[in-house]
Amino acid sequence: MTAPADNLTFISDEVETPTVTLTNGAAAKVRSILAERNAPNHSLRVFVSGGGCSGMQYGMALEGQPREFDTVIEQDGVKVVIDPTSMMYLGGATIDYVDNIMGGGFRIDNPNAVSTCGCGHSFRTSGGAAPASSGGGCACGH
């Protein structure tokens, strides 16, 4: 005897990865940069690398084509590409662009960071070891 179809349970082995959000202000700034550089079809690459005074640092670049295995996020007409390793550290983060009297720049609000340096450009996660002291302050000169 066959079980009725409504008794079937499907179990998915897919895990949903938290995405990265680009605010309206950040998207507008990226569109402006792309227009200034006459690169309308480029994407914003966001990545994490070792370094900075907190152990890891954020980086951004413009890129023509996503690479194999990149996560591609499109918001407000802007494509953001993130490599798989960086995505492990950036999942759930929000990228904003702030322009105030102290200057403008991209800011990343990262829920995975347990500590950040004064400028917000470098961070440490709960699994990350504290970096060896280089005798200086923040990597950006703060």
Phi and psi in radians as a Rosetta constraint file:
Dihedral C 1 N 2 CA 2 C 2 CIRCULARHARMONIC -1.724 0.35
Dihedral N 2 CA 2 C 2 N 3 CIRCULARHARMONIC 2.414 0.35
Dihedral C 2 N 3 CA 3 C 3 CIRCULARHARMONIC -1.224 0.35
Dihedral N 3 CA 3 C 3 N 4 CIRCULARHARMONIC 2.496 0.35
Dihedral C 3 N 4 CA 4 C 4 CIRCULARHARMONIC -1.037 0.35
Dihedral N 4 CA 4 C 4 N 5 CIRCULARHARMONIC 2.597 0.35
Dihedral C 4 N 5 CA 5 C 5 CIRCULARHARMONIC -1.030 0.35
Dihedral N 5 CA 5 C 5 N 6 CIRCULARHARMONIC -0.537 0.35
Dihedral C 5 N 6 CA 6 C 6 CIRCULARHARMONIC -1.310 0.35
Dihedral N 6 CA 6 C 6 N 7 CIRCULARHARMONIC -0.068 0.35
Dihedral C 6 N 7 CA 7 C 7 CIRCULARHARMONIC -1.693 0.35
Dihedral N 7 CA 7 C 7 N 8 CIRCULARHARMONIC 0.005 0.35
Dihedral C 7 N 8 CA 8 C 8 CIRCULARHARMONIC -1.347 0.35
Dihedral N 8 CA 8 C 8 N 9 CIRCULARHARMONIC 2.446 0.35
Dihedral C 8 N 9 CA 9 C 9 CIRCULARHARMONIC -2.086 0.35
Dihedral N 9 CA 9 C 9 N 10 CIRCULARHARMONIC 2.232 0.35
Dihedral C 9 N 10 CA 10 C 10 CIRCULARHARMONIC -1.830 0.35
Dihedral N 10 CA 10 C 10 N 11 CIRCULARHARMONIC 2.271 0.35
Dihedral C 10 N 11 CA 11 C 11 CIRCULARHARMONIC -1.968 0.35
Dihedral N 11 CA 11 C 11 N 12 CIRCULARHARMONIC 2.160 0.35
Dihedral C 11 N 12 CA 12 C 12 CIRCULARHARMONIC -1.692 0.35
Dihedral N 12 CA 12 C 12 N 13 CIRCULARHARMONIC 2.416 0.35
Dihedral C 12 N 13 CA 13 C 13 CIRCULARHARMONIC -1.674 0.35
Dihedral N 13 CA 13 C 13 N 14 CIRCULARHARMONIC 0.130 0.35
Dihedral C 13 N 14 CA 14 C 14 CIRCULARHARMONIC -1.403 0.35
Dihedral N 14 CA 14 C 14 N 15 CIRCULARHARMONIC 2.390 0.35
Dihedral C 14 N 15 CA 15 C 15 CIRCULARHARMONIC -1.935 0.35
Dihedral N 15 CA 15 C 15 N 16 CIRCULARHARMONIC 2.231 0.35
Dihedral C 15 N 16 CA 16 C 16 CIRCULARHARMONIC -1.417 0.35
Dihedral N 16 CA 16 C 16 N 17 CIRCULARHARMONIC 2.177 0.35
Dihedral C 16 N 17 CA 17 C 17 CIRCULARHARMONIC -1.569 0.35
Dihedral N 17 CA 17 C 17 N 18 CIRCULARHARMONIC 2.307 0.35
Dihedral C 17 N 18 CA 18 C 18 CIRCULARHARMONIC -1.021 0.35
Dihedral N 18 CA 18 C 18 N 19 CIRCULARHARMONIC 2.448 0.35
Dihedral C 18 N 19 CA 19 C 19 CIRCULARHARMONIC -1.608 0.35
Dihedral N 19 CA 19 C 19 N 20 CIRCULARHARMONIC 3.091 0.35
Dihedral C 19 N 20 CA 20 C 20 CIRCULARHARMONIC -1.871 0.35
Dihedral N 20 CA 20 C 20 N 21 CIRCULARHARMONIC 2.399 0.35
Dihedral C 20 N 21 CA 21 C 21 CIRCULARHARMONIC -1.908 0.35
Dihedral N 21 CA 21 C 21 N 22 CIRCULARHARMONIC 2.404 0.35
Dihedral C 21 N 22 CA 22 C 22 CIRCULARHARMONIC -1.916 0.35
Dihedral N 22 CA 22 C 22 N 23 CIRCULARHARMONIC 2.147 0.35
Dihedral C 22 N 23 CA 23 C 23 CIRCULARHARMONIC -1.248 0.35
Dihedral N 23 CA 23 C 23 N 24 CIRCULARHARMONIC 2.882 0.35
Dihedral C 23 N 24 CA 24 C 24 CIRCULARHARMONIC -1.023 0.35
Dihedral N 24 CA 24 C 24 N 25 CIRCULARHARMONIC -0.710 0.35
Dihedral C 24 N 25 CA 25 C 25 CIRCULARHARMONIC -1.115 0.35
Dihedral N 25 CA 25 C 25 N 26 CIRCULARHARMONIC -0.711 0.35
Dihedral C 25 N 26 CA 26 C 26 CIRCULARHARMONIC -1.192 0.35
Dihedral N 26 CA 26 C 26 N 27 CIRCULARHARMONIC -0.726 0.35
Dihedral C 26 N 27 CA 27 C 27 CIRCULARHARMONIC -1.091 0.35
Dihedral N 27 CA 27 C 27 N 28 CIRCULARHARMONIC -0.734 0.35
Dihedral C 27 N 28 CA 28 C 28 CIRCULARHARMONIC -1.092 0.35
Dihedral N 28 CA 28 C 28 N 29 CIRCULARHARMONIC -0.714 0.35
Dihedral C 28 N 29 CA 29 C 29 CIRCULARHARMONIC -1.162 0.35
Dihedral N 29 CA 29 C 29 N 30 CIRCULARHARMONIC -0.728 0.35
Dihedral C 29 N 30 CA 30 C 30 CIRCULARHARMONIC -1.114 0.35
Dihedral N 30 CA 30 C 30 N 31 CIRCULARHARMONIC -0.764 0.35
Dihedral C 30 N 31 CA 31 C 31 CIRCULARHARMONIC -1.032 0.35
Dihedral N 31 CA 31 C 31 N 32 CIRCULARHARMONIC -0.697 0.35
Dihedral C 31 N 32 CA 32 C 32 CIRCULARHARMONIC -1.114 0.35
Dihedral N 32 CA 32 C 32 N 33 CIRCULARHARMONIC -0.767 0.35
Dihedral C 32 N 33 CA 33 C 33 CIRCULARHARMONIC -1.120 0.35
Dihedral N 33 CA 33 C 33 N 34 CIRCULARHARMONIC -0.756 0.35
Dihedral C 33 N 34 CA 34 C 34 CIRCULARHARMONIC -1.097 0.35
Dihedral N 34 CA 34 C 34 N 35 CIRCULARHARMONIC -0.679 0.35
Dihedral C 34 N 35 CA 35 C 35 CIRCULARHARMONIC -1.172 0.35
Dihedral N 35 CA 35 C 35 N 36 CIRCULARHARMONIC -0.759 0.35
Dihedral C 35 N 36 CA 36 C 36 CIRCULARHARMONIC -1.045 0.35
Dihedral N 36 CA 36 C 36 N 37 CIRCULARHARMONIC -0.630 0.35
Dihedral C 36 N 37 CA 37 C 37 CIRCULARHARMONIC -1.664 0.35
Dihedral N 37 CA 37 C 37 N 38 CIRCULARHARMONIC 0.110 0.35
Dihedral C 37 N 38 CA 38 C 38 CIRCULARHARMONIC 0.906 0.35
Dihedral N 38 CA 38 C 38 N 39 CIRCULARHARMONIC 0.831 0.35
Dihedral C 38 N 39 CA 39 C 39 CIRCULARHARMONIC -2.278 0.35
Dihedral N 39 CA 39 C 39 N 40 CIRCULARHARMONIC 1.041 0.35
Dihedral C 39 N 40 CA 40 C 40 CIRCULARHARMONIC -1.120 0.35
Dihedral N 40 CA 40 C 40 N 41 CIRCULARHARMONIC -0.377 0.35
Dihedral C 40 N 41 CA 41 C 41 CIRCULARHARMONIC -1.723 0.35
Dihedral N 41 CA 41 C 41 N 42 CIRCULARHARMONIC 0.135 0.35
Dihedral C 41 N 42 CA 42 C 42 CIRCULARHARMONIC -1.419 0.35
Dihedral N 42 CA 42 C 42 N 43 CIRCULARHARMONIC 2.852 0.35
Dihedral C 42 N 43 CA 43 C 43 CIRCULARHARMONIC -2.002 0.35
Dihedral N 43 CA 43 C 43 N 44 CIRCULARHARMONIC 2.823 0.35
Dihedral C 43 N 44 CA 44 C 44 CIRCULARHARMONIC -1.628 0.35
Dihedral N 44 CA 44 C 44 N 45 CIRCULARHARMONIC 2.026 0.35
Dihedral C 44 N 45 CA 45 C 45 CIRCULARHARMONIC -1.566 0.35
Dihedral N 45 CA 45 C 45 N 46 CIRCULARHARMONIC 2.236 0.35
Dihedral C 45 N 46 CA 46 C 46 CIRCULARHARMONIC -2.025 0.35
Dihedral N 46 CA 46 C 46 N 47 CIRCULARHARMONIC 2.283 0.35
Dihedral C 46 N 47 CA 47 C 47 CIRCULARHARMONIC -2.514 0.35
Dihedral N 47 CA 47 C 47 N 48 CIRCULARHARMONIC 2.885 0.35
Dihedral C 47 N 48 CA 48 C 48 CIRCULARHARMONIC -2.101 0.35
Dihedral N 48 CA 48 C 48 N 49 CIRCULARHARMONIC 2.374 0.35
Dihedral C 48 N 49 CA 49 C 49 CIRCULARHARMONIC -2.393 0.35
Dihedral N 49 CA 49 C 49 N 50 CIRCULARHARMONIC 2.826 0.35
Dihedral C 49 N 50 CA 50 C 50 CIRCULARHARMONIC -1.229 0.35
Dihedral N 50 CA 50 C 50 N 51 CIRCULARHARMONIC 2.506 0.35
Dihedral C 50 N 51 CA 51 C 51 CIRCULARHARMONIC 2.346 0.35
Dihedral N 51 CA 51 C 51 N 52 CIRCULARHARMONIC -2.973 0.35
Dihedral C 51 N 52 CA 52 C 52 CIRCULARHARMONIC 1.332 0.35
Dihedral N 52 CA 52 C 52 N 53 CIRCULARHARMONIC 2.963 0.35
Dihedral C 52 N 53 CA 53 C 53 CIRCULARHARMONIC -1.339 0.35
Dihedral N 53 CA 53 C 53 N 54 CIRCULARHARMONIC -0.226 0.35
Dihedral C 53 N 54 CA 54 C 54 CIRCULARHARMONIC -1.835 0.35
Dihedral N 54 CA 54 C 54 N 55 CIRCULARHARMONIC 0.001 0.35
Dihedral C 54 N 55 CA 55 C 55 CIRCULARHARMONIC 1.953 0.35
Dihedral N 55 CA 55 C 55 N 56 CIRCULARHARMONIC -0.598 0.35
Dihedral C 55 N 56 CA 56 C 56 CIRCULARHARMONIC -2.376 0.35
Dihedral N 56 CA 56 C 56 N 57 CIRCULARHARMONIC 2.663 0.35
Dihedral C 56 N 57 CA 57 C 57 CIRCULARHARMONIC -2.413 0.35
Dihedral N 57 CA 57 C 57 N 58 CIRCULARHARMONIC 2.696 0.35
Dihedral C 57 N 58 CA 58 C 58 CIRCULARHARMONIC -1.531 0.35
Dihedral N 58 CA 58 C 58 N 59 CIRCULARHARMONIC 2.626 0.35
Dihedral C 58 N 59 CA 59 C 59 CIRCULARHARMONIC -2.473 0.35
Dihedral N 59 CA 59 C 59 N 60 CIRCULARHARMONIC 2.720 0.35
Dihedral C 59 N 60 CA 60 C 60 CIRCULARHARMONIC -2.488 0.35
Dihedral N 60 CA 60 C 60 N 61 CIRCULARHARMONIC 2.570 0.35
Dihedral C 60 N 61 CA 61 C 61 CIRCULARHARMONIC -2.721 0.35
Dihedral N 61 CA 61 C 61 N 62 CIRCULARHARMONIC 2.801 0.35
Dihedral C 61 N 62 CA 62 C 62 CIRCULARHARMONIC -1.633 0.35
Dihedral N 62 CA 62 C 62 N 63 CIRCULARHARMONIC 2.469 0.35
Dihedral C 62 N 63 CA 63 C 63 CIRCULARHARMONIC -2.490 0.35
Dihedral N 63 CA 63 C 63 N 64 CIRCULARHARMONIC 2.435 0.35
Dihedral C 63 N 64 CA 64 C 64 CIRCULARHARMONIC -1.269 0.35
Dihedral N 64 CA 64 C 64 N 65 CIRCULARHARMONIC -0.760 0.35
Dihedral C 64 N 65 CA 65 C 65 CIRCULARHARMONIC -2.333 0.35
Dihedral N 65 CA 65 C 65 N 66 CIRCULARHARMONIC 2.449 0.35
Dihedral C 65 N 66 CA 66 C 66 CIRCULARHARMONIC -1.179 0.35
Dihedral N 66 CA 66 C 66 N 67 CIRCULARHARMONIC 2.707 0.35
Dihedral C 66 N 67 CA 67 C 67 CIRCULARHARMONIC -1.632 0.35
Dihedral N 67 CA 67 C 67 N 68 CIRCULARHARMONIC 2.854 0.35
Dihedral C 67 N 68 CA 68 C 68 CIRCULARHARMONIC -1.021 0.35
Dihedral N 68 CA 68 C 68 N 69 CIRCULARHARMONIC 2.396 0.35
Dihedral C 68 N 69 CA 69 C 69 CIRCULARHARMONIC 1.375 0.35
Dihedral N 69 CA 69 C 69 N 70 CIRCULARHARMONIC -0.032 0.35
Dihedral C 69 N 70 CA 70 C 70 CIRCULARHARMONIC -1.137 0.35
Dihedral N 70 CA 70 C 70 N 71 CIRCULARHARMONIC 2.576 0.35
Dihedral C 70 N 71 CA 71 C 71 CIRCULARHARMONIC -1.515 0.35
Dihedral N 71 CA 71 C 71 N 72 CIRCULARHARMONIC 2.265 0.35
Dihedral C 71 N 72 CA 72 C 72 CIRCULARHARMONIC -2.017 0.35
Dihedral N 72 CA 72 C 72 N 73 CIRCULARHARMONIC 2.151 0.35
Dihedral C 72 N 73 CA 73 C 73 CIRCULARHARMONIC -2.099 0.35
Dihedral N 73 CA 73 C 73 N 74 CIRCULARHARMONIC 2.294 0.35
Dihedral C 73 N 74 CA 74 C 74 CIRCULARHARMONIC -2.080 0.35
Dihedral N 74 CA 74 C 74 N 75 CIRCULARHARMONIC 2.158 0.35
Dihedral C 74 N 75 CA 75 C 75 CIRCULARHARMONIC -2.430 0.35
Dihedral N 75 CA 75 C 75 N 76 CIRCULARHARMONIC 2.335 0.35
Dihedral C 75 N 76 CA 76 C 76 CIRCULARHARMONIC 0.876 0.35
Dihedral N 76 CA 76 C 76 N 77 CIRCULARHARMONIC 0.678 0.35
Dihedral C 76 N 77 CA 77 C 77 CIRCULARHARMONIC 1.363 0.35
Dihedral N 77 CA 77 C 77 N 78 CIRCULARHARMONIC 0.177 0.35
Dihedral C 77 N 78 CA 78 C 78 CIRCULARHARMONIC -2.079 0.35
Dihedral N 78 CA 78 C 78 N 79 CIRCULARHARMONIC 2.304 0.35
Dihedral C 78 N 79 CA 79 C 79 CIRCULARHARMONIC -1.673 0.35
Dihedral N 79 CA 79 C 79 N 80 CIRCULARHARMONIC 2.327 0.35
Dihedral C 79 N 80 CA 80 C 80 CIRCULARHARMONIC -2.023 0.35
Dihedral N 80 CA 80 C 80 N 81 CIRCULARHARMONIC 2.263 0.35
Dihedral C 80 N 81 CA 81 C 81 CIRCULARHARMONIC -2.050 0.35
Dihedral N 81 CA 81 C 81 N 82 CIRCULARHARMONIC 2.417 0.35
Dihedral C 81 N 82 CA 82 C 82 CIRCULARHARMONIC -2.425 0.35
Dihedral N 82 CA 82 C 82 N 83 CIRCULARHARMONIC 2.259 0.35
Dihedral C 82 N 83 CA 83 C 83 CIRCULARHARMONIC -1.240 0.35
Dihedral N 83 CA 83 C 83 N 84 CIRCULARHARMONIC 2.761 0.35
Dihedral C 83 N 84 CA 84 C 84 CIRCULARHARMONIC -1.027 0.35
Dihedral N 84 CA 84 C 84 N 85 CIRCULARHARMONIC -0.690 0.35
Dihedral C 84 N 85 CA 85 C 85 CIRCULARHARMONIC -1.145 0.35
Dihedral N 85 CA 85 C 85 N 86 CIRCULARHARMONIC -0.795 0.35
Dihedral C 85 N 86 CA 86 C 86 CIRCULARHARMONIC -1.111 0.35
Dihedral N 86 CA 86 C 86 N 87 CIRCULARHARMONIC -0.616 0.35
Dihedral C 86 N 87 CA 87 C 87 CIRCULARHARMONIC -1.082 0.35
Dihedral N 87 CA 87 C 87 N 88 CIRCULARHARMONIC -0.534 0.35
Dihedral C 87 N 88 CA 88 C 88 CIRCULARHARMONIC -1.067 0.35
Dihedral N 88 CA 88 C 88 N 89 CIRCULARHARMONIC -0.561 0.35
Dihedral C 88 N 89 CA 89 C 89 CIRCULARHARMONIC -1.633 0.35
Dihedral N 89 CA 89 C 89 N 90 CIRCULARHARMONIC -0.336 0.35
Dihedral C 89 N 90 CA 90 C 90 CIRCULARHARMONIC -1.827 0.35
Dihedral N 90 CA 90 C 90 N 91 CIRCULARHARMONIC -0.105 0.35
Dihedral C 90 N 91 CA 91 C 91 CIRCULARHARMONIC -0.949 0.35
Dihedral N 91 CA 91 C 91 N 92 CIRCULARHARMONIC 2.190 0.35
Dihedral C 91 N 92 CA 92 C 92 CIRCULARHARMONIC 1.564 0.35
Dihedral N 92 CA 92 C 92 N 93 CIRCULARHARMONIC -0.044 0.35
Dihedral C 92 N 93 CA 93 C 93 CIRCULARHARMONIC -1.351 0.35
Dihedral N 93 CA 93 C 93 N 94 CIRCULARHARMONIC 2.718 0.35
Dihedral C 93 N 94 CA 94 C 94 CIRCULARHARMONIC -2.086 0.35
Dihedral N 94 CA 94 C 94 N 95 CIRCULARHARMONIC 2.260 0.35
Dihedral C 94 N 95 CA 95 C 95 CIRCULARHARMONIC -1.806 0.35
Dihedral N 95 CA 95 C 95 N 96 CIRCULARHARMONIC 2.207 0.35
Dihedral C 95 N 96 CA 96 C 96 CIRCULARHARMONIC -2.223 0.35
Dihedral N 96 CA 96 C 96 N 97 CIRCULARHARMONIC 2.825 0.35
Dihedral C 96 N 97 CA 97 C 97 CIRCULARHARMONIC -2.074 0.35
Dihedral N 97 CA 97 C 97 N 98 CIRCULARHARMONIC 2.176 0.35
Dihedral C 97 N 98 CA 98 C 98 CIRCULARHARMONIC -2.036 0.35
Dihedral N 98 CA 98 C 98 N 99 CIRCULARHARMONIC 2.268 0.35
Dihedral C 98 N 99 CA 99 C 99 CIRCULARHARMONIC -2.237 0.35
Dihedral N 99 CA 99 C 99 N 100 CIRCULARHARMONIC 1.912 0.35
Dihedral C 99 N 100 CA 100 C 100 CIRCULARHARMONIC -2.404 0.35
Dihedral N 100 CA 100 C 100 N 101 CIRCULARHARMONIC -3.025 0.35
Dihedral C 100 N 101 CA 101 C 101 CIRCULARHARMONIC -1.064 0.35
Dihedral N 101 CA 101 C 101 N 102 CIRCULARHARMONIC -0.436 0.35
Dihedral C 101 N 102 CA 102 C 102 CIRCULARHARMONIC -1.490 0.35
Dihedral N 102 CA 102 C 102 N 103 CIRCULARHARMONIC -0.046 0.35
Dihedral C 102 N 103 CA 103 C 103 CIRCULARHARMONIC 2.062 0.35
Dihedral N 103 CA 103 C 103 N 104 CIRCULARHARMONIC 2.936 0.35
Dihedral C 103 N 104 CA 104 C 104 CIRCULARHARMONIC -1.936 0.35
Dihedral N 104 CA 104 C 104 N 105 CIRCULARHARMONIC 2.810 0.35
Dihedral C 104 N 105 CA 105 C 105 CIRCULARHARMONIC 2.977 0.35
Dihedral N 105 CA 105 C 105 N 106 CIRCULARHARMONIC 2.875 0.35
Dihedral C 105 N 106 CA 106 C 106 CIRCULARHARMONIC -1.354 0.35
Dihedral N 106 CA 106 C 106 N 107 CIRCULARHARMONIC 2.473 0.35
Dihedral C 106 N 107 CA 107 C 107 CIRCULARHARMONIC -2.243 0.35
Dihedral N 107 CA 107 C 107 N 108 CIRCULARHARMONIC 2.416 0.35
Dihedral C 107 N 108 CA 108 C 108 CIRCULARHARMONIC -2.010 0.35
Dihedral N 108 CA 108 C 108 N 109 CIRCULARHARMONIC 2.099 0.35
Dihedral C 108 N 109 CA 109 C 109 CIRCULARHARMONIC -1.657 0.35
Dihedral N 109 CA 109 C 109 N 110 CIRCULARHARMONIC 1.818 0.35
Dihedral C 109 N 110 CA 110 C 110 CIRCULARHARMONIC -1.966 0.35
Dihedral N 110 CA 110 C 110 N 111 CIRCULARHARMONIC 1.969 0.35
Dihedral C 110 N 111 CA 111 C 111 CIRCULARHARMONIC -1.192 0.35
Dihedral N 111 CA 111 C 111 N 112 CIRCULARHARMONIC -0.222 0.35
Dihedral C 111 N 112 CA 112 C 112 CIRCULARHARMONIC -1.477 0.35
Dihedral N 112 CA 112 C 112 N 113 CIRCULARHARMONIC -0.242 0.35
Dihedral C 112 N 113 CA 113 C 113 CIRCULARHARMONIC -1.464 0.35
Dihedral N 113 CA 113 C 113 N 114 CIRCULARHARMONIC 2.228 0.35
Dihedral C 113 N 114 CA 114 C 114 CIRCULARHARMONIC -1.650 0.35
Dihedral N 114 CA 114 C 114 N 115 CIRCULARHARMONIC -0.313 0.35
Dihedral C 114 N 115 CA 115 C 115 CIRCULARHARMONIC -2.689 0.35
Dihedral N 115 CA 115 C 115 N 116 CIRCULARHARMONIC 2.646 0.35
Dihedral C 115 N 116 CA 116 C 116 CIRCULARHARMONIC -2.352 0.35
Dihedral N 116 CA 116 C 116 N 117 CIRCULARHARMONIC 2.817 0.35
Dihedral C 116 N 117 CA 117 C 117 CIRCULARHARMONIC -1.401 0.35
Dihedral N 117 CA 117 C 117 N 118 CIRCULARHARMONIC 3.064 0.35
Dihedral C 117 N 118 CA 118 C 118 CIRCULARHARMONIC -1.031 0.35
Dihedral N 118 CA 118 C 118 N 119 CIRCULARHARMONIC -0.581 0.35
Dihedral C 118 N 119 CA 119 C 119 CIRCULARHARMONIC -1.568 0.35
Dihedral N 119 CA 119 C 119 N 120 CIRCULARHARMONIC -0.225 0.35
Dihedral C 119 N 120 CA 120 C 120 CIRCULARHARMONIC 1.464 0.35
Dihedral N 120 CA 120 C 120 N 121 CIRCULARHARMONIC 0.132 0.35
Dihedral C 120 N 121 CA 121 C 121 CIRCULARHARMONIC -1.613 0.35
Dihedral N 121 CA 121 C 121 N 122 CIRCULARHARMONIC -0.242 0.35
Dihedral C 121 N 122 CA 122 C 122 CIRCULARHARMONIC -2.282 0.35
Dihedral N 122 CA 122 C 122 N 123 CIRCULARHARMONIC 2.735 0.35
Dihedral C 122 N 123 CA 123 C 123 CIRCULARHARMONIC -2.680 0.35
Dihedral N 123 CA 123 C 123 N 124 CIRCULARHARMONIC 2.991 0.35
Dihedral C 123 N 124 CA 124 C 124 CIRCULARHARMONIC -2.369 0.35
Dihedral N 124 CA 124 C 124 N 125 CIRCULARHARMONIC 2.475 0.35
Dihedral C 124 N 125 CA 125 C 125 CIRCULARHARMONIC -1.731 0.35
Dihedral N 125 CA 125 C 125 N 126 CIRCULARHARMONIC 3.000 0.35
Dihedral C 125 N 126 CA 126 C 126 CIRCULARHARMONIC -1.111 0.35
Dihedral N 126 CA 126 C 126 N 127 CIRCULARHARMONIC -0.491 0.35
Dihedral C 126 N 127 CA 127 C 127 CIRCULARHARMONIC -1.542 0.35
Dihedral N 127 CA 127 C 127 N 128 CIRCULARHARMONIC -0.137 0.35
Dihedral C 127 N 128 CA 128 C 128 CIRCULARHARMONIC -1.487 0.35
Dihedral N 128 CA 128 C 128 N 129 CIRCULARHARMONIC 2.439 0.35
Dihedral C 128 N 129 CA 129 C 129 CIRCULARHARMONIC -1.374 0.35
Dihedral N 129 CA 129 C 129 N 130 CIRCULARHARMONIC 2.623 0.35
Dihedral C 129 N 130 CA 130 C 130 CIRCULARHARMONIC -1.169 0.35
Dihedral N 130 CA 130 C 130 N 131 CIRCULARHARMONIC 2.408 0.35
Dihedral C 130 N 131 CA 131 C 131 CIRCULARHARMONIC -1.235 0.35
Dihedral N 131 CA 131 C 131 N 132 CIRCULARHARMONIC 2.713 0.35
Dihedral C 131 N 132 CA 132 C 132 CIRCULARHARMONIC -1.178 0.35
Dihedral N 132 CA 132 C 132 N 133 CIRCULARHARMONIC 2.486 0.35
Dihedral C 132 N 133 CA 133 C 133 CIRCULARHARMONIC -1.264 0.35
Dihedral N 133 CA 133 C 133 N 134 CIRCULARHARMONIC 2.322 0.35
Dihedral C 133 N 134 CA 134 C 134 CIRCULARHARMONIC -1.757 0.35
Dihedral N 134 CA 134 C 134 N 135 CIRCULARHARMONIC 0.107 0.35
Dihedral C 134 N 135 CA 135 C 135 CIRCULARHARMONIC 1.480 0.35
Dihedral N 135 CA 135 C 135 N 136 CIRCULARHARMONIC -0.144 0.35
Dihedral C 135 N 136 CA 136 C 136 CIRCULARHARMONIC -1.894 0.35
Dihedral N 136 CA 136 C 136 N 137 CIRCULARHARMONIC -3.135 0.35
Dihedral C 136 N 137 CA 137 C 137 CIRCULARHARMONIC -1.631 0.35
Dihedral N 137 CA 137 C 137 N 138 CIRCULARHARMONIC -2.417 0.35
Dihedral C 137 N 138 CA 138 C 138 CIRCULARHARMONIC -1.078 0.35
Dihedral N 138 CA 138 C 138 N 139 CIRCULARHARMONIC 2.529 0.35
Dihedral C 138 N 139 CA 139 C 139 CIRCULARHARMONIC -1.088 0.35
Dihedral N 139 CA 139 C 139 N 140 CIRCULARHARMONIC -0.396 0.35
Dihedral C 139 N 140 CA 140 C 140 CIRCULARHARMONIC -1.614 0.35
Dihedral N 140 CA 140 C 140 N 141 CIRCULARHARMONIC 0.165 0.35
Dihedral C 140 N 141 CA 141 C 141 CIRCULARHARMONIC 1.598 0.35
Dihedral N 141 CA 141 C 141 N 142 CIRCULARHARMONIC 0.167 0.35
